[in-house]
Amino acid sequence: ITPLEAGYAAWKRAHAFVSYFYPHQARFAAENAHSFALDNGAFSAWVSGKAMDFGGYAEWVETWRRHPGFDWCLIPDVIDGDEAQNDELLAEWPLPIWFGAPVWHMHESLDRLERLANRYPRVCLGSSGEFASVGTTAWWGQMARAMRVVCDDEGRPLCKLHGLRMLNPEIFSRLPLSSADSTNIGQNIGKD
């Protein structure tokens, strides 16, 4: 979020989600937000066509993970990759499992979602493939299938769920998410 004054207004007494694509904002979030999580920057890299530096990301997370305001981080992922690529990144992740959250991409199998939910304390849900547009009919259909896999009969998830790009109230108010994020403020802050 730029300028930093806008970041302060957005993060003061709130939770911040800081992207590795903009690592300099971590210090600002740590000083001003109630708590913060670290994002691997894969979405920004994917949109811009840039390569990810997963080793550098792990080092960056290591420098912040003992900060009292640090909550969790996104484990590296390849948005348009396949399950084998993303499972390999999980196997290579050098830091403890308790604070890392893998991404289940909606074009991946529901079996993978179930596996992740049974292993990790938090799983991020990422819109991808034919389900890349959040809130479409196809997206809601796949999300309904996912919720049947990851929730019990009472609608309670097996683990905490984070909705990537799901901070729209029409989305998060209908799903059992413990957290969600959006780039809306960052994209629109300069408009007024």
TORDREN-216173 format. One record per residue: x, y, z of N, C-alpha, C, CB in turn; residue number from 1; residue in one letter. Coordinates in pm, 1 decimal. Each point is the difference from the previous one (the first is absolute). Last residue first. Glycine has a CB too. Example, Ala and Ser with C-alpha at 12.3 -4.5 7.8 and 13.67 -1.06 7.14 Angstrom:
<sites>
> n.c1:n.c2:n.c3:ca.c1:ca.c2:ca.c3:c.c1:c.c2:c.c3:cb.c1:cb.c2:cb.c3:n:res
> 1285.0:-225.0:708.0:82.0:119.0:6.0:-77.0:109.0:73.0:118.4:-62.8:-214.5:2:S
> -89.4:-509.2:207.5:-89.0:119.0:0.0:90.0:120.0:0.0:-189.2:-117.3:124.6:1:A
</sites>
This chain:
<sites>
> n.c1:n.c2:n.c3:ca.c1:ca.c2:ca.c3:c.c1:c.c2:c.c3:cb.c1:cb.c2:cb.c3:n:res
> -887.6:844.9:-482.3:-63.1:113.0:71.0:78.0:33.6:124.7:-224.2:-65.8:-88.0:192:D
> 387.8:-250.5:-235.5:-116.4:50.1:-75.4:-76.1:110.5:70.5:-18.1:-223.1:-98.8:191:K
> 413.5:-61.8:240.3:29.9:126.4:-67.3:-118.5:63.1:-72.6:228.4:-84.6:-24.8:190:G
> -249.3:-346.1:255.8:28.9:106.4:96.4:24.1:134.4:-68.5:97.3:-171.7:152.6:189:I
> -194.6:-294.7:-337.0:-90.8:114.1:-13.3:32.1:119.0:88.6:-169.2:-162.9:-59.8:188:N
> 412.0:-271.1:34.4:-29.2:36.1:-138.4:-73.9:131.9:-12.2:-6.7:-240.2:-53.0:187:Q
> 112.1:53.8:484.5:122.8:29.8:-72.4:-24.2:45.4:-142.2:112.6:-164.9:141.3:186:G
> -480.0:20.0:118.3:53.9:125.9:51.1:124.8:39.1:-77.6:-93.1:-50.3:227.8:185:I
> -98.5:-368.9:-342.6:-87.2:112.5:-32.2:56.3:133.9:48.5:-193.4:-156.5:11.9:184:N
> 337.7:-328.6:3.7:90.8:106.8:-41.6:-78.7:127.7:-29.0:160.0:-170.5:-95.5:183:T
> -255.0:-264.7:449.5:-37.5:67.4:-123.2:106.4:102.7:-33.0:-246.0:-36.4:45.0:182:S
> 104.9:-424.9:314.3:77.7:117.1:-40.9:-53.9:55.8:-129.7:202.3:-91.0:114.7:181:D
> -341.2:-236.7:360.1:-4.3:18.8:-145.4:84.4:121.8:-32.8:-232.0:-104.8:-19.8:180:A
> 82.0:-280.4:453.2:61.8:123.1:-49.5:-12.6:3.6:-151.8:162.2:6.1:195.3:179:S
> -367.4:-342.3:55.0:51.6:66.7:118.9:67.9:130.7:-38.1:30.1:-221.7:113.2:178:S
> -452.6:-52.4:-366.0:139.4:44.0:-4.8:40.9:59.7:134.5:-20.1:43.5:-247.8:177:L
> -398.2:-293.4:27.2:55.6:-8.3:135.5:149.8:35.0:2.6:-171.4:-175.9:54.4:176:P
> -226.3:377.8:-399.3:94.8:-109.9:14.0:57.7:-1.8:141.2:55.1:13.5:-245.5:175:L
> -350.5:325.1:62.4:-67.5:-124.8:-34.5:88.1:-122.8:15.4:-138.3:130.0:-155.6:174:R
> 271.1:336.9:215.8:-112.5:-18.8:92.4:-73.4:-131.6:-24.2:-24.4:247.5:11.5:173:S
> 394.7:-94.2:-290.0:42.8:-49.6:131.4:-115.1:-21.7:96.8:212.9:117.6:-35.9:172:F
> -310.8:45.0:-415.5:74.0:-126.2:0.5:22.6:-47.6:143.1:112.3:63.1:-216.4:171:I
> -319.1:351.5:126.9:-85.8:-97.2:-68.7:64.7:-138.7:-3.7:-95.0:186.4:-139.3:170:E
> 336.9:191.2:312.2:-100.1:-53.7:93.0:-95.3:-101.6:-63.6:14.9:214.9:121.4:169:P
> 495.7:-139.0:-279.4:-130.1:54.9:-33.7:-103.7:-59.9:95.7:66.9:30.6:-245.2:168:N
> 401.2:-159.3:222.3:-42.0:92.7:104.7:-131.2:71.6:-32.8:239.7:30.4:56.7:167:L
> 77.1:-387.1:-275.3:-139.7:-25.6:36.9:-50.5:93.7:108.9:34.9:-236.6:-63.0:166:M
> 419.1:119.5:-158.9:-81.7:90.7:-81.4:-149.4:-16.5:31.3:175.0:-8.8:-181.3:165:R
> 51.9:-363.0:406.5:84.3:89.2:-79.4:-88.5:77.9:-98.1:199.2:-158.6:21.8:164:L
> -313.8:-87.1:459.4:-45.9:23.5:-136.6:88.3:101.1:-70.7:-232.9:-53.1:70.4:163:G
> 287.4:-322.7:352.5:26.0:138.2:-40.6:-41.9:13.4:-145.7:193.6:25.8:165.5:162:H
> -290.5:-380.3:283.6:0.9:25.6:-143.1:22.5:148.7:-25.0:-154.3:-196.1:-40.3:161:L
> 238.4:-212.3:450.2:-30.9:138.4:-33.9:13.0:16.9:-151.0:80.8:82.5:226.8:160:K
> -211.9:-564.0:-84.8:111.2:86.8:35.9:-44.5:143.2:-27.7:175.6:-180.0:-52.2:159:C
> -487.7:-158.8:-9.5:99.0:-85.5:65.8:120.3:80.3:50.3:-73.2:-189.4:-146.4:158:L
> -427.7:419.3:86.2:115.7:-49.3:-75.6:95.0:-83.4:85.7:-19.3:200.0:-146.0:157:P
> -530.5:-137.6:183.5:123.9:42.4:66.2:119.3:-58.4:-74.4:-117.6:14.2:223.8:156:R
> -370.2:-88.1:-301.1:61.1:110.5:-73.7:127.5:53.7:62.2:-224.9:56.9:-74.7:155:G
> -57.0:-444.6:202.9:-46.5:126.6:57.8:59.3:120.9:-71.9:-24.1:-114.9:220.2:154:E
> 148.1:-336.7:-327.6:-143.3:12.7:-28.7:-60.5:128.5:54.9:-13.7:-246.7:1.8:153:D
> 534.7:270.4:-101.7:-81.4:-108.1:54.1:-147.6:26.2:-31.5:169.6:-40.3:184.7:152:D
> 250.7:211.9:-502.6:-82.4:32.5:117.4:-76.2:-123.5:48.1:-22.9:237.8:-81.2:151:C
> 310.0:-221.8:-315.5:82.3:55.9:108.3:-79.5:33.8:126.8:149.3:90.5:-175.9:150:V
> -345.2:-277.2:-238.6:118.5:-79.2:31.8:66.5:47.6:129.1:33.2:-41.4:-244.3:149:V
> -403.4:274.3:61.7:-48.0:-133.9:37.4:116.2:-90.4:41.2:-193.9:26.3:-158.2:148:R
> 288.5:401.4:-13.3:-51.3:8.9:137.6:-55.9:-133.7:46.5:-52.7:241.9:-36.4:147:M
> 201.6:-202.3:-413.2:112.6:8.0:93.6:-48.8:2.4:144.6:133.7:122.1:-173.4:146:A
> -452.8:-101.3:-173.1:60.6:-133.6:4.9:114.7:-2.5:101.4:-63.4:-39.5:-241.8:145:R
> -129.0:454.9:161.6:-95.9:-85.9:70.7:54.4:-142.0:11.7:-190.9:141.0:-84.5:144:A
> 435.2:162.0:-173.9:13.2:31.4:142.0:-96.3:-84.7:82.9:70.6:234.5:-58.2:143:M
> -97.0:-262.9:-409.6:121.9:-65.5:48.6:19.5:26.4:149.6:103.9:22.8:-229.1:142:Q
> -464.8:196.4:26.6:-20.1:-145.1:-8.0:120.7:-75.9:53.5:-148.4:33.8:-197.8:141:G
> 171.9:436.2:157.2:-83.2:-39.9:114.2:-25.8:-150.6:-1.3:-107.9:227.3:-0.2:140:W
> 341.8:-51.2:-368.5:80.6:14.8:122.0:-79.6:-46.6:121.5:124.8:193.8:-103.0:139:W
> -345.7:-167.2:-311.9:92.4:-114.9:3.1:83.1:2.7:127.7:10.0:-2.3:-252.1:138:A
> -291.8:370.0:179.8:-79.2:-120.8:24.2:89.9:-122.8:9.5:-194.0:103.5:-120.7:137:T
> 434.1:349.1:250.2:-78.8:-45.1:-115.1:-79.0:-125.6:37.4:171.1:97.8:-159.8:136:T
> 152.3:140.3:454.0:-141.8:32.9:6.1:-83.7:-40.5:-120.2:69.9:183.2:139.1:135:G
> 462.7:-114.6:-187.0:-70.4:-17.6:127.0:-146.8:42.1:-13.7:215.9:39.4:125.7:134:V
> 139.0:-223.8:-495.3:-84.4:117.5:25.5:-86.5:-25.3:122.4:-2.2:58.5:-245.8:133:S
> 290.9:-402.7:83.6:83.9:116.5:33.8:-81.8:124.1:33.3:175.5:-92.7:-148.4:132:A
> -261.6:-397.6:11.4:-63.8:62.3:116.5:76.6:125.3:45.0:-85.4:-226.5:71.3:131:F
> 227.8:-69.4:-424.2:-134.6:41.5:-42.2:-78.7:65.2:112.8:1.4:-184.8:-165.7:130:E
> 490.8:195.3:275.1:-51.3:-78.8:-110.7:-135.3:51.6:-45.3:125.2:-197.9:84.4:129:G
> -37.7:345.4:402.8:94.1:-27.2:-108.2:-67.2:-80.5:-109.5:190.4:6.2:162.0:128:S
> -214.4:223.2:379.8:-77.7:-8.9:-123.8:94.9:-11.7:-117.7:-188.0:134.7:100.9:127:S
> 270.6:-282.0:430.2:37.8:89.0:-108.8:-80.1:-25.5:-126.2:226.4:11.2:96.8:126:G
> -187.1:-91.1:476.5:-78.5:-36.9:-116.0:27.9:100.8:-110.5:-179.4:-107.0:144.5:125:L
> 458.2:-81.8:318.8:-47.0:113.4:-78.0:-71.6:-52.0:-124.3:189.5:145.9:85.7:124:C
> -96.6:-359.1:429.6:12.2:-20.1:-144.1:-58.4:123.0:-68.5:-14.3:-254.8:21.6:123:V
> 207.5:73.4:502.9:-69.6:99.7:-82.4:26.1:-34.3:-146.4:21.9:181.3:179.9:122:R
> 145.7:-468.1:157.2:-96.2:72.1:84.0:-79.4:106.5:-76.3:151.8:-41.4:191.6:121:P
> 42.2:-429.8:-412.9:41.8:135.3:37.1:-104.3:69.2:87.0:130.6:14.0:-212.1:120:Y
> -188.8:-471.4:41.4:140.6:9.8:40.6:39.1:136.1:57.0:48.7:-166.6:-174.0:119:R
> -486.9:33.8:-11.1:29.9:-95.7:106.6:142.1:11.7:53.0:-165.1:-151.6:-102.3:118:N
> 13.2:417.2:-264.3:-80.0:36.1:117.9:25.5:-94.2:116.7:-174.0:93.7:-151.3:117:A
> 377.8:-184.2:-270.5:56.6:121.0:60.9:-73.3:35.6:129.0:66.8:82.4:-227.6:116:L
> -236.5:-444.3:-27.7:133.3:-32.3:53.3:60.3:119.6:73.7:34.0:-164.1:-187.6:115:R
> -435.6:231.5:-48.0:-23.3:-80.3:120.8:132.3:-36.7:67.7:-211.2:-91.4:-102.5:114:E
> 232.5:314.8:-311.4:-54.8:88.0:103.1:-19.1:-75.9:130.5:-114.2:136.7:-176.5:113:L
> 238.0:-385.2:-198.3:113.0:79.3:50.3:-47.6:94.8:109.4:114.8:-14.9:-224.4:112:R
> -441.5:-233.8:3.5:81.6:-88.5:83.8:118.2:76.3:58.4:-68.3:-197.8:-139.5:111:D
> -209.5:399.4:-182.1:-56.1:10.3:134.6:74.7:-92.3:95.6:-225.3:58.1:-96.7:110:L
> 475.4:143.3:-343.4:-97.7:-99.9:44.2:-48.9:27.5:141.5:109.2:-167.1:-148.7:109:S
> 46.3:581.3:-165.8:60.4:-124.7:47.1:-109.3:-93.4:53.4:215.9:121.9:56.9:108:E
> -284.8:333.0:-203.5:4.5:-92.3:-114.5:63.1:-134.3:38.8:15.8:197.6:-155.1:107:H
> -51.1:168.9:467.9:-131.3:-57.1:-29.0:-3.6:-89.2:-123.3:-95.1:198.6:106.4:106:M
> 506.4:-132.0:240.7:-49.2:72.3:-116.9:-126.7:-69.5:-47.3:234.7:75.4:-66.9:105:H
> 30.3:-44.1:551.3:-73.2:-91.2:-86.8:-56.8:85.8:-111.3:-56.5:-165.2:188.9:104:W
> 488.4:257.5:154.1:-111.9:45.6:-82.9:-59.6:-118.7:-73.3:105.1:227.6:-27.4:103:V
> 169.4:-187.6:529.9:6.4:-32.5:-142.8:-120.5:58.9:-72.5:126.6:-212.2:51.2:102:P
> 134.1:376.9:412.8:-128.6:-39.5:-57.5:17.6:-30.4:-148.5:-124.2:141.6:169.3:101:A
> 433.7:-104.3:329.7:-8.7:11.6:-145.3:-134.3:-49.2:-50.3:247.1:-28.7:-16.7:100:G
> -83.5:12.6:478.1:-41.3:135.3:-37.2:-6.4:20.8:-150.8:100.8:79.6:211.2:99:F
> 1.9:-511.4:1.0:-105.7:58.6:81.4:-38.3:140.9:-40.4:79.6:-140.7:182.1:98:W
> 281.2:-151.1:-368.5:-131.7:-11.9:-60.5:-105.8:80.7:76.3:65.1:-227.0:-82.5:97:I
> 479.3:347.6:57.7:-99.4:-85.3:67.9:-139.1:8.5:-61.2:130.9:28.9:207.0:96:P
> 282.2:68.3:-536.7:-40.4:51.8:131.0:-110.5:-85.4:61.1:63.6:231.0:-73.1:95:L
> 146.2:-277.7:-378.3:95.0:-29.4:107.0:-44.4:39.5:140.6:171.1:27.9:-170.1:94:P
> -389.1:-209.2:-323.6:-14.3:113.3:91.5:82.1:-26.0:126.2:-231.9:50.1:-90.3:93:W
> 160.2:-361.9:-287.4:125.4:75.4:9.0:-4.5:113.9:101.4:39.6:-58.3:-236.4:92:E
> -422.0:-214.2:136.1:103.7:-89.9:52.0:132.5:73.6:20.5:-112.3:-192.2:-115.9:91:A
> -246.8:422.7:-88.2:-31.8:-27.2:141.1:108.5:-86.7:63.6:-246.5:17.2:-51.0:90:L
> 274.7:63.0:-409.4:33.1:122.0:75.0:-30.7:-17.6:149.2:-47.8:138.5:-205.7:89:L
> -78.3:-485.9:-81.5:146.1:5.2:10.0:43.9:124.7:77.2:20.2:-125.9:-218.1:88:E
> -473.1:75.9:111.3:37.1:-92.1:107.9:152.0:-1.6:19.7:-203.5:-141.2:-50.3:87:D
> 35.4:392.5:-307.6:-33.0:63.6:127.2:30.2:-90.5:119.2:-176.6:130.2:-117.5:86:N
> 243.8:-298.1:-321.4:87.1:115.8:22.0:-25.6:61.5:136.7:4.5:43.7:-246.4:85:Q
> -289.5:-392.2:111.5:134.4:-50.4:28.2:96.8:114.7:26.6:-46.1:-200.4:-143.4:84:A
> -399.1:299.3:6.4:7.9:-45.6:138.5:139.4:-48.0:36.0:-239.4:-62.8:-11.6:83:E
> 220.4:419.7:-377.5:-79.8:-118.8:29.0:24.1:-43.7:144.4:10.1:-71.4:-243.0:82:D
> 3.8:595.5:43.8:72.9:-126.3:-0.5:-91.9:-117.7:23.7:200.8:119.5:80.7:81:G
> -273.2:376.9:-85.0:-49.1:-78.8:-112.9:74.9:-132.5:-14.4:-62.7:212.8:-114.2:80:D
> 168.0:63.7:489.7:-143.8:17.8:-21.0:-53.8:-85.2:-113.6:23.4:230.1:86.1:79:I
> 376.3:-323.1:253.4:-3.4:37.3:-141.0:-147.1:3.6:-39.0:230.2:-104.3:-51.8:78:V
> 30.2:172.7:557.6:-84.6:-77.4:-89.6:15.6:51.7:-142.7:-163.4:-45.0:187.3:77:D
> 368.0:84.7:379.4:7.9:25.3:-144.4:-87.1:-95.4:-82.2:231.2:84.3:36.2:76:P
> -382.7:39.7:456.7:108.1:-82.5:-53.9:4.1:23.6:-151.1:-24.9:-177.2:185.3:75:I
> -156.9:529.4:191.6:-38.1:-83.3:-112.7:122.1:-79.6:-44.4:-179.1:165.4:-72.4:74:L
> 103.0:14.6:588.7:48.5:35.9:-133.8:-52.8:-99.3:-102.5:207.9:103.3:99.0:73:C
> -314.3:121.6:444.5:20.9:-114.9:-86.8:54.0:48.6:-133.6:-185.4:-129.1:114.3:72:W
> 172.7:409.7:299.4:-104.3:-99.4:19.9:26.5:-127.0:-82.0:-162.2:186.0:45.1:71:D
> 433.7:272.3:196.5:-7.0:-94.1:-112.7:-100.3:-109.4:30.6:239.2:47.9:-60.7:70:F
> -99.0:309.2:365.1:-119.1:24.8:-79.9:-16.4:-95.3:-117.3:18.9:234.8:66.8:69:G
> 364.2:-243.2:238.6:-123.7:-28.7:73.9:-128.3:22.7:-79.9:123.8:61.6:202.8:68:P
> 349.0:-224.2:-419.3:-57.6:128.5:41.1:-133.2:-27.3:70.0:113.6:123.6:-193.4:67:H
> 165.0:-454.5:-25.5:3.3:9.5:146.4:-52.1:134.0:52.6:193.6:-155.5:-3.4:66:R
> -158.4:45.9:-473.2:-88.4:-96.6:66.3:1.7:4.6:152.1:34.6:-141.1:-195.2:65:R
> 223.7:400.3:-168.3:-118.8:57.1:65.1:-74.9:-96.4:90.4:-18.7:146.7:-194.0:64:W
> 418.8:-253.5:-72.3:34.7:122.9:73.2:-118.4:55.3:78.0:170.0:50.9:-174.6:63:T
> -226.9:-431.8:-107.2:82.0:-34.2:116.6:35.0:124.6:80.9:93.5:-196.6:-124.9:62:E
> -314.5:248.2:-289.2:-91.3:-50.0:103.2:78.2:-30.6:127.4:-153.6:-96.0:-176.7:61:V
> 409.0:214.3:-191.7:-77.6:115.4:44.8:-96.6:-40.7:112.2:18.8:102.8:-230.8:60:W
> 222.6:-442.1:11.2:89.3:79.8:85.5:-73.9:120.4:58.2:197.5:-73.1:-138.1:59:E
> -427.9:-187.1:-176.3:17.2:-76.0:124.0:91.9:75.4:97.4:-34.1:-216.1:-127.9:58:A
> -18.5:399.6:-302.7:-123.5:11.4:77.5:13.5:-72.5:133.7:-132.6:15.8:-213.3:57:Y
> 479.0:-54.9:-101.4:-0.7:132.7:61.6:-123.2:21.2:85.8:130.6:86.6:-192.4:56:G
> -110.8:-479.8:-59.8:103.3:-1.8:103.5:6.4:132.0:74.4:129.3:-163.5:-135.3:55:G
> -417.4:124.3:-240.3:-51.9:-69.8:117.0:101.4:-8.0:113.1:-145.0:-130.6:-151.6:54:F
> 45.0:443.1:-272.3:122.1:-36.3:71.5:-43.0:-67.5:130.5:135.1:194.1:-103.4:53:D
> -394.5:-116.5:-406.5:1.8:6.3:146.5:135.3:-43.6:54.1:-246.6:-44.2:5.3:52:M
> 107.6:288.9:-499.3:31.6:-126.1:68.3:1.1:22.3:151.3:136.3:-78.7:-199.2:51:A
> -443.1:371.4:-162.4:133.0:-10.3:60.5:16.6:-134.2:69.9:6.8:249.2:29.6:50:K
> -405.3:-43.1:-257.4:84.5:-86.8:-81.2:141.6:-15.1:53.6:-135.8:67.5:-192.8:49:G
> -275.6:170.6:367.5:103.7:79.6:-67.0:90.9:-82.7:-89.8:-7.1:153.9:192.6:48:S
> -348.4:-356.8:63.8:-62.2:106.4:-78.8:105.5:76.3:-80.9:-182.6:20.6:173.0:47:V
> 337.5:-348.6:126.7:-77.2:-63.9:-106.7:-59.9:105.1:-92.1:-51.3:-194.1:150.9:46:W
> 268.7:336.4:242.5:97.7:-49.9:-97.4:-71.3:-60.6:-120.6:164.6:-44.0:185.6:45:A
> -431.3:181.1:172.2:60.5:117.2:-65.0:100.7:-42.2:-105.9:-32.5:132.3:209.9:44:S
> -154.2:-476.0:48.9:-102.7:61.1:-84.1:56.6:120.2:-74.1:-178.1:-78.4:158.5:43:F
> 453.6:-146.0:158.0:-19.3:-77.4:-122.9:-103.3:64.2:-91.8:60.8:-206.6:125.5:42:A
> 122.9:331.0:335.0:6.7:85.9:-118.4:-24.1:-71.0:-131.1:155.6:136.5:125.4:41:G
> -165.5:-280.0:368.5:116.6:-32.5:-82.4:11.1:82.9:-127.6:-14.9:-227.6:91.3:40:N
> -194.5:373.0:400.3:-45.1:-59.6:-125.0:120.8:-22.7:-89.6:-226.3:112.7:19.1:39:D
> 120.0:-38.6:542.5:86.5:24.3:-115.0:-46.0:-83.3:-118.9:192.7:51.4:153.4:38:L
> -430.8:189.6:316.9:35.9:-124.7:-67.6:82.7:37.3:-122.0:-210.4:-121.3:81.7:37:A
> 63.7:380.1:424.1:23.2:-5.6:-144.0:33.8:-141.3:-44.9:78.1:236.8:5.3:36:F
> -307.6:127.3:416.5:70.8:-122.3:-33.5:18.3:-2.2:-151.3:-95.4:-124.9:201.9:35:S
> -45.1:520.5:-0.5:-18.1:-83.2:119.1:76.4:-130.2:-15.8:-225.9:102.1:41.3:34:H
> 409.0:323.3:-307.3:-116.2:-89.0:-0.9:-7.5:-77.8:131.3:14.1:-19.6:-251.5:33:A
> 353.4:327.1:161.2:-128.6:68.4:5.3:-123.2:-88.7:5.4:111.9:175.3:-121.0:32:N
> 373.4:-304.7:92.1:-3.5:112.4:94.0:-140.0:57.1:20.6:231.6:52.2:-69.0:31:E
> -145.2:-404.4:-245.2:36.5:-49.6:133.0:-9.4:110.9:105.1:151.4:-169.4:-107.2:30:A
> -216.7:280.1:-348.5:-112.7:-77.8:51.7:28.6:-48.0:141.2:-58.5:-71.5:-232.7:29:A
> 406.5:290.7:11.8:-108.7:94.0:25.9:-120.6:-72.9:57.9:81.2:147.3:-186.7:28:F
> 280.2:-408.0:42.8:36.8:76.6:119.2:-112.6:96.0:38.7:243.8:-17.9:-62.8:27:R
> -294.5:-224.3:-338.8:-12.3:-85.8:118.7:33.2:77.0:127.6:59.1:-199.5:-140.2:26:A
> -25.6:363.9:-324.6:-117.2:35.8:78.9:-16.6:-84.9:126.1:-106.4:72.5:-210.8:25:Q
> 451.3:-133.2:-130.9:29.2:113.8:86.7:-119.6:39.4:86.7:163.3:79.2:-170.3:24:H
> -179.5:-425.6:-179.0:48.9:-40.7:132.0:28.6:115.4:95.9:95.3:-195.6:-112.4:23:P
> -369.5:75.9:-331.6:26.8:131.3:60.9:54.7:-21.1:141.4:-184.7:109.7:-138.2:22:Y
> 91.0:-484.3:-116.2:20.8:85.7:-116.1:33.3:142.1:45.4:-158.4:-142.1:-136.5:21:F
> 24.6:-192.3:438.6:143.7:-4.4:-25.8:34.8:82.8:-123.6:12.5:-228.3:105.6:20:Y
> -456.2:333.0:193.8:51.6:-79.6:-110.5:151.7:9.0:-9.6:-214.7:35.8:-121.1:19:S
> -167.4:12.6:538.8:108.3:67.1:-71.8:60.5:-93.6:-103.3:47.9:142.5:201.2:18:V
> -493.9:-39.6:127.2:48.0:-110.9:-82.2:101.7:61.6:-94.4:-220.1:-135.7:15.8:17:F
> -27.3:282.4:489.9:58.9:31.7:-130.8:46.8:-127.6:-68.1:71.2:226.7:83.0:16:A
> -447.8:-55.4:322.3:91.8:-103.7:-45.3:49.7:37.6:-138.6:-118.0:-177.8:137.6:15:H
> -35.9:542.8:250.7:-59.1:-101.9:-86.5:106.9:-103.8:-33.9:-166.1:167.6:-96.2:14:A
> 212.1:274.0:327.0:-82.0:-88.7:82.8:-71.5:-107.4:-83.3:-31.2:189.4:161.0:13:R
> 239.8:124.9:-477.7:-1.3:37.5:141.8:-102.1:-85.6:75.1:69.3:236.9:-58.1:12:K
> 13.0:-242.1:-432.4:50.8:-104.2:89.1:-7.7:32.9:148.6:148.0:-61.9:-183.4:11:W
> -292.1:358.3:-186.3:-61.4:-130.3:-23.6:38.3:-101.7:107.1:1.4:49.6:-243.8:10:A
> 189.2:387.6:249.2:-144.5:11.7:20.5:-68.4:-135.6:-14.8:8.0:236.1:-84.4:9:A
> 451.8:-213.7:-12.9:-23.4:20.3:143.0:-149.9:6.3:29.7:219.4:122.6:18.8:8:Y
> -87.1:-139.3:-466.5:21.1:-128.1:66.1:-25.8:10.0:149.0:166.9:-59.8:-174.0:7:G
> -171.2:451.3:-71.3:-121.0:-77.4:-29.3:10.3:-138.3:63.5:-32.5:126.2:-216.7:6:A
> 405.8:144.9:242.4:-104.8:57.9:85.0:-132.5:-74.1:-21.0:115.0:225.4:-9.3:5:E
> 262.3:-323.0:-263.7:-1.0:-69.1:128.3:-104.3:56.7:95.7:241.0:-49.3:-32.3:4:L
> -343.3:98.4:-490.8:112.9:31.8:86.8:-13.3:-68.8:135.5:24.7:220.1:-116.8:3:P
> -122.7:-536.8:-137.9:73.8:125.3:-4.7:-100.2:113.9:-17.8:206.2:-114.8:-97.6:2:T
> -165.5:-449.1:217.9:-85.6:117.7:0.0:89.4:123.0:0.0:-186.3:-122.6:122.6:1:I
</sites>
